[in-house]
Amino acid sequence: MTETDPQTRSIRIQADRSPHKEHAVPVYLTSSFVFDDAEEMRAAFADELERPIYSRFTNPNVSELVDRMCVMEGAEAGHATASGMAAVFATFAALCGAGDHILSGRDVFGATHTLLTKVLPRFHISHSFVDLEDLDSWAGHVTSKTKLIYVETPTNPGVDVIDLAWLGAFAREHGLILVVDNCFATPVIQRPIEFGAHLSLHSATKYIDGQGRVLGGIVVGEQKLIDEIYTFCRSTGPALSSFNAWLLSRSLETLEVRMQRHSESALEVARFLETRGDVSGVRFPLLPSHPRYEVARKQMRWGGGIVAFTVTGGTRRGQAFLDALRMCTLTANLGDTRSIVTHPDSTTHAKMTEEERLAIGITPGLVRVSAGLEAAADIIADLEQALDRSR
Ligand SMILES: Cc1ncc(COP(=O)(O)O)c(C=O)c1O
């Protein structure tokens, strides 16, 4: 293919058509694939032939999705999983062993926090949380056992941003594997591998699907690391279903236009919220008031679709605000066509202690808005009436 634009190249990658030559590729809804003879079967298992064998580890729909994501992220290789958390766990488990240590940004998705603090210690994998705001402190947390750095940028739910160029250089200097959860930005906004990340990881459930239909996860990056993750997943089984891969792959074709619209609407929402006297700490990467505005401008093409802010009045007001919404949906997801509002303190991050929540800026009044694809004016009108009615 001679086209150079990643979106064009991604759209034009396609799994094989059936003899009917359908335009949208078929869903290869099958557990296994047939061999012509014993020799072909032997050669496939010996990796001498590149062809699907068994859908736990090879399926044309899953391969199409992975190939498309690799082009969009500028990655050598990738592997797709049943959910975002399966991708996070497979990455940690495949690349770290007993005794190893992970350096993680403090502000991470609630289940990732639980994985680091409750699950991995049972396998003798330890962690330190580091502050994205205090980069000078990072070197002091690196030990001879540190293997990997894990960050989200922007973070969920606080919408903090870390300087990826700084982080890439830091990882190189200390010989650490850098893994970036690129879920909030997606590759059309930010390509962490260009800044030195070894792996870029996604909950495909979010913007990659974009319509709140299916779960999925994907990790892309250096071939030799992906080989380890592939081996781990092949033998432990967190496979992405071919149907989900088919949907996710079709959704990638519209990712760029969707992210532009999400980002434009979220910026308008953030600007509106900054005008309100009963709201503080509005966080959106491309608001000049964001503490990492200059960094965000350097590494992000648009700001993404998520805005965080704090309503005055704590938990009671936060929940009253959610109850007063008329259009936006209350649901445990983000990155949908429909705008979604959540209250992290009482939901996704409720398993943390209050002290842990406050350390990453999750105040009792923190609200997260995922701006959907409705008209920005309608999203703002709903937020405005709910703020007014919940006072
Ligand atoms: C930043 C981030 N990473 C990982 C995940 C986990 O993804 P999943 O729900 O697909 O397992 C989420 C889910 O909200 C997330 O927001």
The ligand as a Gaussian input file, in Angstrom:
#p B3LYP/6-31G(d) Opt

LIG

0 1
 C       -8.001000       3.751000      31.604000
 C       -8.626000       2.391000      31.676000
 N       -7.851000       1.295000      31.595000
 C       -8.380000       0.046000      31.673000
 C       -9.727000      -0.141000      31.848000
 C      -10.284000      -1.540000      31.949000
 O      -10.957000      -1.887000      30.781000
 P      -12.159000      -2.971000      30.696000
 O      -13.316000      -2.403000      31.428000
 O      -12.368000      -3.118000      29.226000
 O      -11.649000      -4.226000      31.337000
 C      -10.567000       0.977000      31.930000
 C      -12.029000       0.787000      32.134000
 O      -12.741000       1.730000      32.438000
 C      -10.009000       2.262000      31.854000
 O      -10.767000       3.371000      31.914000

